[in-house]
Amino acid sequence: MATIMMIVMIGLLLLGFPMMIPLTTAAVIGFVMMFDGFGQMGTFIQQMMGGIRPASLIAVPMFILAADIMTRGQSADRLINMVMAFIGHIKGGLAISTATSCTLFGAVSGSTQATVVAVGSPLRPKMLKAGYSDPFTLALIINASDIAFLIPPSIGMIIYGVISETSIAELFIAGIGPGILILFMFSIYCLIYAYKNDVPTEAKASWKERAMSVRDASWPLMFPVIIVGGIYGGIFSPTEAAAVCVLYAFLLEFVVFRSLKLNDIYKIAKSTGLITAVVFILVAVGNGFSWIISFAQIPQAILEAVGVNEAGPVGVLIAICVAFFIACMFVDPIVVILVLTPIFAPAIQATGLDPVLVGVLITLQVAIGSATPPFGCDIFTAIAIFKRPYMEVIRGTPPFIFMLVAAAGLIIAFPDIALFLRDIAFRD
């Protein structure tokens, strides 16, 4: 049954169908084979509805809406100007500013695609003018934007938290350390690249200009303070934090900055509604798919066949990283989380691994796979936004992929990179 489901899903994907069609078709075929017909289809529908019932999922459309508002407004530009004012003048400063701006906007929006658009659009022309090659520039933007998967708010972490019944608040806090580690690694590489290629530096900003940039960026910088501070302080839950972010983004862009008008609300709401509909359909069908394979004990059979059940904690973590990394090179990240998380759940429980550590590693692998050829979703976002050919977009990605894989290895070797802030914030 598992083989037929995978053949159907892969076949429909190769034929160009949207991801929800192959996933739904494979799930329905598996259900029919398991129950000998459509007589109990109501059970499958109940499982699908159960997948989108958790209240925590309300945070997903909220964060999507907040990101959409900020992407169309001035928040990204103000963050970029502040970063440039402080580090734009050092060697490789423009590239480091791009990576830092992607990290900061990721902490504001939680969306990799929104970060590619909001940060990449204004900074790519500046980097090209400064002497950086286009393959390096595109690879930096794509991979630095993926830090948004780790820095709260992270939609991927919300989906994982719902599927695995792990604390979303703990996942959010645990993602900060790895995100900063990756930013540091990218910054070192940007510095080396700039010296090697003799890239000229930018003019140094005065302290007055820096003070003005901090003043302008102070409003957008309140987003991570609201999210992390509010959750850590016990003021509100992650779902409530998402709602507060929407209100704050609306007041910021419509009232304080006045960068958007009321007639923009329809476009923003429509865009958010379409994205949310796709996400929730995938979550619903993914939950039904996960229920079918779990009911048929397919995860246990797969893990036993590849020998994961006999592996220790480190072996299980490596197997998880490899599986998620490869899968996200071909399939939408949300689908990968929905399908593979239940498969590895028995091994995670058997080895006593911390589900928060597993969630951080899974989110990191999703980020890596999203920017990795052949079908990483962020690659095609960059192609659409920057109008560049596929080979040019992926040419500069190998060094960044190597650094991200190295970061995953460091987290496996030293779990406190991810867990030390969690342990401090949620110490009993």
C-alpha positions as CSV (number, residue, x, y, z in Angstrom):
1,M,0.0,0.0,0.0
2,A,2.8,2.4,0.9
3,T,4.5,1.8,-2.4
4,I,1.4,2.5,-4.4
5,M,0.7,5.7,-2.4
6,M,4.2,7.0,-3.1
7,I,4.1,6.1,-6.8
8,V,0.8,7.9,-7.2
9,M,2.0,11.0,-5.3
10,I,5.3,11.2,-7.2
11,G,3.6,10.6,-10.5
12,L,1.1,13.4,-10.1
13,L,3.8,15.7,-8.9
14,L,5.9,15.0,-12.0
15,L,2.8,15.7,-14.1
16,G,2.7,19.2,-12.6
17,F,-0.3,19.0,-10.3
18,P,-0.4,21.3,-7.2
19,M,0.8,19.6,-4.1
20,M,-2.6,19.3,-2.5
21,I,-3.8,17.0,-5.4
22,P,-1.1,14.3,-5.2
23,L,-1.3,14.3,-1.4
24,T,-5.1,14.0,-1.4
25,T,-5.2,11.4,-4.1
26,A,-2.5,9.2,-2.4
27,A,-4.4,9.5,0.9
28,V,-7.7,8.5,-0.6
29,I,-6.2,5.5,-2.4
30,G,-4.5,4.4,0.8
31,F,-7.8,4.7,2.6
32,V,-9.7,2.7,0.0
33,M,-7.1,0.0,0.0
34,M,-7.1,-0.2,3.8
35,F,-10.9,-0.3,4.2
36,D,-11.9,-2.0,1.0
37,G,-14.0,0.9,-0.4
38,F,-15.5,4.3,0.3
39,G,-18.0,3.1,2.9
40,Q,-16.1,4.6,5.8
41,M,-14.9,7.8,4.1
42,G,-16.5,9.9,6.8
43,T,-13.8,8.7,9.2
44,F,-11.1,10.0,6.8
45,I,-12.9,13.4,6.6
46,Q,-13.1,13.6,10.3
47,Q,-9.4,13.1,10.5
48,M,-8.9,15.8,8.0
49,M,-11.0,18.2,9.9
50,G,-9.2,17.2,13.1
51,G,-6.0,18.4,11.5
52,I,-7.2,22.0,11.3
53,R,-9.1,22.1,14.6
54,P,-6.2,22.9,17.0
55,A,-6.5,26.5,18.2
56,S,-2.7,27.0,17.7
57,L,-3.2,27.0,14.0
58,I,-5.0,30.4,14.2
59,A,-1.6,31.9,14.5
60,V,-0.7,30.9,10.9
61,P,-3.1,33.2,9.1
62,M,-2.4,35.9,11.6
63,F,1.4,35.8,11.0
64,I,0.8,35.6,7.2
65,L,-1.4,38.7,7.4
66,A,1.1,40.6,9.5
67,A,3.9,39.7,7.1
68,D,1.8,40.8,4.1
69,I,1.1,44.2,5.7
70,M,4.8,44.8,6.5
71,T,6.0,43.6,3.1
72,R,3.9,46.2,1.4
73,G,4.8,48.9,3.9
74,Q,8.0,50.5,5.1
75,S,9.1,48.2,7.9
76,A,11.7,46.4,5.8
77,D,13.2,49.6,4.4
78,R,13.6,51.0,7.8
79,L,15.3,47.9,9.2
80,I,17.7,47.8,6.2
81,N,18.7,51.5,6.6
82,M,19.5,50.9,10.3
83,V,21.6,47.9,9.6
84,M,23.4,49.6,6.8
85,A,24.1,52.7,9.0
86,F,26.0,50.6,11.5
87,I,27.9,47.9,9.5
88,G,27.6,49.0,5.8
89,H,31.0,50.6,5.9
90,I,33.1,47.6,6.9
91,K,34.6,45.1,4.4
92,G,31.8,43.0,3.2
93,G,29.4,45.2,5.1
94,L,26.8,45.4,2.4
95,A,26.5,41.6,2.2
96,I,26.5,41.3,6.0
97,S,23.8,44.0,6.1
98,T,21.8,41.9,3.7
99,A,22.1,38.8,5.8
100,T,21.3,40.7,9.0
101,S,18.3,42.5,7.4
102,C,17.0,39.1,6.3
103,T,17.3,37.8,9.9
104,L,15.6,40.9,11.4
105,F,12.8,40.9,8.9
106,G,12.4,37.2,9.4
107,A,12.0,37.9,13.1
108,V,9.3,40.4,12.1
109,S,7.4,38.4,9.4
110,G,8.2,34.7,9.9
111,S,8.0,34.2,6.2
112,T,10.9,33.3,3.9
113,Q,9.2,34.3,0.7
114,A,8.2,37.7,2.2
115,T,11.8,38.2,3.3
116,V,13.1,37.4,-0.2
117,V,10.8,40.1,-1.6
118,A,11.1,42.7,1.1
119,V,14.8,42.6,1.6
120,G,16.1,41.2,-1.7
121,S,14.3,43.7,-3.9
122,P,16.0,46.8,-2.5
123,L,19.4,45.3,-1.6
124,R,20.2,43.2,-4.7
125,P,20.7,46.2,-7.0
126,K,22.9,47.8,-4.3
127,M,25.0,44.7,-4.0
128,L,25.4,44.3,-7.8
129,K,26.5,48.0,-8.1
130,A,29.0,47.5,-5.3
131,G,30.7,44.7,-7.2
132,Y,29.2,41.5,-5.8
133,S,28.4,38.8,-8.4
134,D,24.8,38.1,-9.1
135,P,25.1,34.3,-8.2
136,F,26.6,35.2,-4.8
137,T,24.0,37.9,-4.2
138,L,21.0,35.7,-5.1
139,A,22.4,32.8,-3.0
140,L,22.9,35.1,0.0
141,I,19.4,36.5,-0.2
142,I,17.7,33.1,-0.6
143,N,19.7,31.4,2.2
144,A,19.7,34.3,4.6
145,S,15.9,34.6,4.1
146,D,15.6,31.0,5.3
147,I,16.7,32.1,8.8
148,A,13.1,33.3,9.1
149,F,12.2,29.6,9.5
150,L,14.1,29.5,12.7
151,I,13.7,33.0,14.2
152,P,10.3,33.4,15.8
153,P,7.6,33.7,14.6
154,S,8.1,30.6,12.4
155,I,5.1,29.1,10.6
156,G,7.1,25.8,10.2
157,M,7.5,25.6,13.9
158,I,3.8,26.2,14.4
159,I,2.9,23.3,12.1
160,Y,5.5,21.0,13.7
161,G,4.2,22.0,17.2
162,V,0.6,21.1,16.3
163,I,1.5,17.8,14.6
164,S,3.9,16.6,17.4
165,E,2.0,18.3,20.3
166,T,5.1,20.2,21.3
167,S,5.1,23.6,23.0
168,I,5.2,26.3,20.3
169,A,6.4,28.8,22.8
170,E,9.4,26.6,23.6
171,L,10.1,26.0,19.9
172,F,10.1,29.8,19.2
173,I,12.6,30.5,22.0
174,A,14.8,27.5,20.9
175,G,15.1,28.8,17.4
176,I,16.9,32.0,18.3
177,G,20.3,30.5,19.1
178,P,20.6,28.5,15.8
179,G,19.4,31.5,13.9
180,I,22.1,33.7,15.4
181,L,24.7,31.0,14.8
182,I,23.8,30.8,11.1
183,L,23.9,34.6,10.7
184,F,27.4,34.6,12.2
185,M,28.6,31.9,9.8
186,F,27.1,33.8,6.8
187,S,28.7,37.0,8.0
188,I,32.2,35.4,8.2
189,Y,31.7,34.0,4.7
190,C,30.6,37.4,3.4
191,L,33.7,39.0,4.9
192,I,36.0,36.4,3.3
193,Y,34.3,36.8,-0.1
194,A,34.7,40.6,0.1
195,Y,38.4,40.4,0.8
196,K,39.0,37.7,-1.8
197,N,37.2,39.7,-4.5
198,D,38.3,43.1,-3.3
199,V,34.8,44.4,-3.0
200,P,34.9,48.2,-2.2
201,T,33.4,49.4,1.1
202,E,30.4,51.8,1.5
203,A,30.7,55.3,2.9
204,K,30.6,55.4,6.7
205,A,27.5,56.9,8.2
206,S,27.7,59.6,10.8
207,W,26.5,59.1,14.4
208,K,23.6,61.4,13.7
209,E,22.6,59.3,10.7
210,R,22.9,56.2,12.8
211,A,20.7,57.7,15.6
212,M,18.1,58.7,13.0
213,S,18.1,55.2,11.5
214,V,17.6,53.7,15.0
215,R,14.7,56.0,15.6
216,D,13.1,55.1,12.3
217,A,13.6,51.4,12.9
218,S,12.5,51.4,16.5
219,W,8.9,50.7,15.6
220,P,9.5,47.6,13.4
221,L,12.0,46.3,16.0
222,M,9.2,46.1,18.5
223,F,7.8,43.1,16.7
224,P,10.3,40.5,18.1
225,V,10.1,42.2,21.4
226,I,6.3,41.8,21.4
227,I,6.5,38.1,20.3
228,V,9.4,36.9,22.4
229,G,8.9,39.2,25.4
230,G,5.2,38.6,25.5
231,I,5.5,34.8,25.4
232,Y,8.4,34.7,27.7
233,G,6.8,37.1,30.1
234,G,3.6,35.0,30.2
235,I,1.6,38.0,28.9
236,F,0.1,36.0,26.0
237,S,0.3,32.7,24.1
238,P,1.9,32.3,20.7
239,T,-1.6,32.5,19.1
240,E,-2.4,35.7,21.0
241,A,1.0,37.1,20.0
242,A,0.1,36.6,16.4
243,A,-3.1,38.6,16.8
244,V,-1.2,41.4,18.6
245,C,1.3,41.4,15.7
246,V,-1.5,41.9,13.2
247,L,-2.9,44.9,15.2
248,Y,0.6,46.3,15.6
249,A,1.4,45.9,11.9
250,F,-1.9,47.6,10.9
251,L,-1.3,50.5,13.2
252,L,2.3,50.9,12.1
253,E,1.8,50.9,8.4
254,F,-1.6,52.5,8.2
255,V,-1.5,55.1,11.0
256,V,2.1,55.7,12.1
257,F,4.0,55.4,8.7
258,R,1.0,56.0,6.5
259,S,2.6,53.9,3.9
260,L,-0.6,52.0,3.0
261,K,-4.1,53.2,2.4
262,L,-7.5,51.7,3.3
263,N,-8.0,50.5,-0.3
264,D,-4.9,48.3,0.1
265,I,-6.7,46.2,2.7
266,Y,-8.6,44.2,0.0
267,K,-5.4,43.2,-1.8
268,I,-3.8,42.2,1.5
269,A,-6.8,40.3,2.7
270,K,-7.1,38.5,-0.6
271,S,-3.5,37.5,-0.7
272,T,-3.6,36.3,2.9
273,G,-6.8,34.4,2.3
274,L,-5.4,32.5,-0.7
275,I,-2.1,31.5,1.1
276,T,-4.0,30.5,4.2
277,A,-6.5,28.4,2.2
278,V,-3.6,26.5,0.6
279,V,-1.8,26.0,3.9
280,F,-4.9,24.7,5.7
281,I,-5.9,22.4,2.9
282,L,-2.4,20.9,3.0
283,V,-2.6,20.6,6.8
284,A,-6.0,18.9,6.7
285,V,-5.0,16.4,4.0
286,G,-1.6,15.9,5.6
287,N,-3.3,15.0,8.8
288,G,-5.5,12.4,7.0
289,F,-2.5,11.1,5.2
290,S,-0.5,10.8,8.5
291,W,-3.5,9.0,10.1
292,I,-3.6,6.4,7.3
293,I,0.1,5.6,7.4
294,S,0.0,5.5,11.2
295,F,-3.0,3.2,11.3
296,A,-1.3,0.9,8.8
297,Q,1.9,1.0,10.9
298,I,3.9,2.1,7.9
299,P,6.2,4.3,9.9
300,Q,7.3,1.4,12.1
301,A,7.9,-0.7,9.0
302,I,10.0,2.0,7.3
303,L,12.1,2.7,10.4
304,E,12.7,-1.0,10.9
305,A,13.6,-1.5,7.3
306,V,16.3,1.2,7.3
307,G,17.6,0.3,10.8
308,V,16.6,3.5,12.5
309,N,15.0,1.6,15.4
310,E,18.4,0.2,16.4
311,A,20.2,3.5,16.2
312,G,20.9,5.7,19.2
313,P,19.7,9.3,19.7
314,V,22.5,10.7,17.5
315,G,21.7,8.2,14.7
316,V,18.0,9.1,14.8
317,L,18.8,12.8,14.6
318,I,21.1,12.3,11.6
319,A,18.4,10.1,9.9
320,I,15.8,12.8,10.5
321,C,18.1,15.5,9.1
322,V,18.9,13.5,6.0
323,A,15.3,12.6,5.3
324,F,13.9,16.1,5.8
325,F,16.7,17.7,3.8
326,I,16.2,15.5,0.8
327,A,12.4,15.7,0.9
328,C,12.3,19.5,1.0
329,M,14.5,19.6,-2.1
330,F,11.5,18.2,-4.0
331,V,8.3,18.9,-2.0
332,D,6.7,21.8,-0.2
333,P,8.1,22.2,3.4
334,I,4.7,22.1,5.1
335,V,3.9,18.8,3.4
336,V,7.2,17.3,4.4
337,I,6.6,18.3,8.1
338,L,3.1,16.8,8.0
339,V,4.1,13.5,6.3
340,L,7.6,12.8,7.8
341,T,7.1,13.9,11.4
342,P,4.6,11.0,12.2
343,I,7.0,8.5,10.5
344,F,9.8,9.4,12.9
345,A,7.7,9.9,16.0
346,P,8.1,6.2,17.2
347,A,11.9,6.5,17.0
348,I,11.9,9.9,18.7
349,Q,9.9,8.6,21.6
350,A,11.9,5.3,21.9
351,T,15.2,7.2,22.1
352,G,13.9,9.8,24.5
353,L,14.9,12.8,22.4
354,D,13.8,16.3,23.4
355,P,11.0,17.1,20.9
356,V,12.0,20.8,21.0
357,L,15.5,19.9,19.8
358,V,14.0,17.6,17.1
359,G,11.7,20.5,16.1
360,V,14.6,22.9,15.7
361,L,16.6,20.5,13.6
362,I,13.6,19.6,11.4
363,T,12.9,23.3,10.9
364,L,16.6,23.9,9.9
365,Q,16.5,21.0,7.4
366,V,13.3,22.5,6.0
367,A,15.1,25.8,5.6
368,I,18.1,24.1,3.9
369,G,15.9,22.1,1.5
370,S,13.8,25.1,0.6
371,A,16.9,26.8,-0.9
372,T,18.5,23.7,-2.4
373,P,18.2,22.5,-6.0
374,P,16.4,21.1,-7.8
375,F,13.0,22.2,-6.6
376,G,13.6,24.3,-3.4
377,C,10.6,26.6,-3.2
378,D,12.7,29.7,-2.4
379,I,14.7,29.2,-5.6
380,F,11.6,29.7,-7.7
381,T,10.5,32.7,-5.6
382,A,13.8,34.3,-6.5
383,I,13.4,33.4,-10.1
384,A,9.9,35.0,-10.2
385,I,11.0,38.1,-8.2
386,F,14.4,38.9,-9.8
387,K,13.7,37.5,-13.3
388,R,16.9,35.5,-13.5
389,P,17.5,32.1,-15.1
390,Y,17.5,28.9,-12.9
391,M,21.2,28.1,-13.2
392,E,22.3,31.6,-12.3
393,V,20.1,31.5,-9.2
394,I,21.5,28.2,-7.9
395,R,25.1,28.7,-8.9
396,G,26.2,30.4,-5.7
397,T,24.2,28.2,-3.3
398,P,26.8,25.3,-2.5
399,P,28.8,27.3,0.1
400,F,25.7,28.4,2.0
401,I,24.3,24.9,1.9
402,F,27.6,23.6,3.4
403,M,27.4,26.2,6.2
404,L,23.8,25.3,7.0
405,V,24.6,21.6,7.1
406,A,27.6,22.4,9.4
407,A,25.2,24.3,11.6
408,A,23.0,21.3,11.9
409,G,26.0,19.2,12.8
410,L,26.9,21.6,15.5
411,I,23.4,21.6,17.0
412,I,23.5,17.8,17.1
413,A,26.9,17.8,18.8
414,F,26.0,20.7,21.1
415,P,22.2,20.7,21.7
416,D,22.5,23.6,24.1
417,I,22.9,25.9,21.1
418,A,19.2,25.4,20.7
419,L,18.1,24.6,24.2
420,F,19.9,26.9,26.5
421,L,17.5,29.9,26.0
422,R,14.6,27.5,26.2
423,D,15.9,26.1,29.5
424,I,16.4,29.6,30.9
425,A,13.0,30.9,29.7
426,F,11.0,27.9,30.8
427,R,12.9,26.8,33.9
428,D,10.6,25.4,36.5
